[in-house]
């Protein structure tokens, strides 16, 4: 009886263990396998549908090879006026900001010593000239009375006295300071009553009276780097822009260059000339000068992002029959916003701009219009 009970219990344990083994050996689907299968399905679907790209057709545009550089404005003519003779400043006929004309009286110097020297020289010339005329008349009427040598000496003395009188008159005229050209008084350095030193020897110790500038035209000076110095020639187009006048551009051409580079900066000094009737350009202003070295009109152009460079060879991807096709091209001018394509493209082609990384020739693509914002030219902040 006892043995039967043990066998029955042992049999039950074996059945329980066997059931557990059967239950554990049942195959189960792992979660990672399911995720991997989904990703493979998505990749396959994407490959079938094509790579998403953005495209545009080449555009006809005007492109230019240009360079923008900082520049300085200077007057057409400028002169710092000094007194030629010493004396007290008697009066001044102009002040800062006044417009003056050529020959206009600007200042009067009180120099009585020079006036006395002039009158003395004038009197000396008068008596020597009269003496010469009397001797000449006597010799002409009776050559035996007066020697010809005495007449010649008197003539030479009269001429010397005349030259001395004229020089003193010139010094006397220097007491009146006049404008050498029409312009604007931009600085005044003295007041009436001041003792003015003459500048006959040196102007280092003398005090100037005025600074006069001709503002009807201005000169714009640009320092062009060595890399493009050979392209900056007289007649090259240029545009001058002023930050304070954003809606007004000044178009001109290169007037002249120094033809030699500054060895300290390796730059070529270029001069532009501009009319300035409204006087919107003031000497000392900091402006921007854009030199246009080369211009191409209505050329076929694409954004720079459309180009694919492989060493010296350049190419672009186009969409043809729903697939990407790589074609070689030859690029021309590049203004930073658009690149000229001189060979390889036609107007009707659909060029891929966005979506090129990893793109292969013949790969299916799903194009959409190129909608990135247009680029803007960089502007230097002063």
Secondary structure, DSSP 8 states (H G I E B T S, - for coil): -HHHHHHHHHHHHHHHHHHHHHHHTS----HHHHHHHHHHHHHHHHHHH-EEEEEEE-EEEEEEEEEEEEEEEEEEEEEEE--SS-EEEEEE---TT-EE-TT-EEEEEE-HHHHHHHHHHHHHHHHHHHHHHHHHHHHHH-TTTS-HHHHHHHHHHHHHHHHHHHHHHHHHHTTEEE-SSSEEEEEE---TT-EE---SS-SSSS---EEEEEEEEEEEEEEEEGGGGGG--TT-EEEEEETTEEEEEEEEEEEEEEEEEETTTTEEEEEEEEE-TT--S-TT-EEEEEEEEEEEEEEEEE-GGG-EEETTEEEEEEEETTEEEEEEEEEEEE-SS-EEEEES--TT-EEEEE--TT--TT-BEEEEE--S----------
